[in-house]
Amino acid sequence: MGQAKRRGSREERTQQSIKKTEELLPEFLTCNSCSTKVYDLNLLPTEGISGIEVACAGICPDCGDSTWGINGDPEATQQLMEILSEELNQSDPKIGIDQFKL
């Protein structure tokens, strides 16, 4: 029997992965523009991105800026922030650090 089958069906493994990812989410992110706490966070897909444990984003309810949270290997985190900055045409991205659950 393969290792995956020992951990359950495909759906069970998917649910386990989602639960693990959600457990890593911070309670909130701090807006880098106005320092408001952003509680409404959405998970970002990270399948196939080596070194990233969890990524999330939210929109600040006060100023409307996007705020991202990325947790993982520092080099992979930096690369993902650079990619996001390029995709969103931000020449000077604001990167903050919040407490992720470890």
Backbone hydrogen bonds, N-H to C=O, Kabsch-Sander energy under -0.5 kcal/mol:
donor,donor_aa,acceptor,acceptor_aa,energy
6,R,2,G,-1.4
7,R,3,Q,-0.9
7,R,4,A,-1.0
8,G,5,K,-1.1
13,R,9,S,-2.6
14,T,10,R,-2.3
15,Q,11,E,-2.5
16,Q,12,E,-2.2
17,S,13,R,-2.2
18,I,14,T,-2.4
19,K,15,Q,-2.5
20,K,16,Q,-2.4
21,T,17,S,-2.3
22,E,18,I,-2.7
23,E,19,K,-2.0
24,L,20,K,-0.8
24,L,21,T,-1.0
25,L,21,T,-0.6
25,L,22,E,-0.8
29,L,38,V,-2.2
31,C,29,L,-0.6
31,C,36,T,-3.0
35,S,31,C,-1.5
38,V,29,L,-3.7
39,Y,37,K,-0.6
41,L,39,Y,-1.4
42,N,57,A,-2.9
44,L,55,A,-3.1
49,I,46,T,-2.2
50,S,48,G,-0.9
52,I,49,I,-1.4
53,E,51,G,-0.6
53,E,71,N,-2.3
54,V,71,N,-1.7
56,C,69,G,-2.9
57,A,42,N,-1.9
58,G,67,T,-2.2
60,C,65,D,-2.8
64,G,60,C,-1.4
67,T,58,G,-2.8
69,G,56,C,-2.8
71,N,54,V,-3.0
73,D,51,G,-2.9
77,T,73,D,-2.8
78,Q,74,P,-2.3
79,Q,75,E,-2.2
80,L,76,A,-2.4
81,M,77,T,-2.2
82,E,78,Q,-2.1
83,I,79,Q,-2.2
84,L,80,L,-2.7
85,S,81,M,-2.4
86,E,82,E,-2.2
87,E,83,I,-2.7
88,L,84,L,-2.0
89,N,86,E,-1.2
90,Q,85,S,-2.8
91,S,89,N,-0.6
95,I,93,P,-0.7
96,G,94,K,-0.5
100,F,98,D,-0.9
101,K,24,L,-1.0
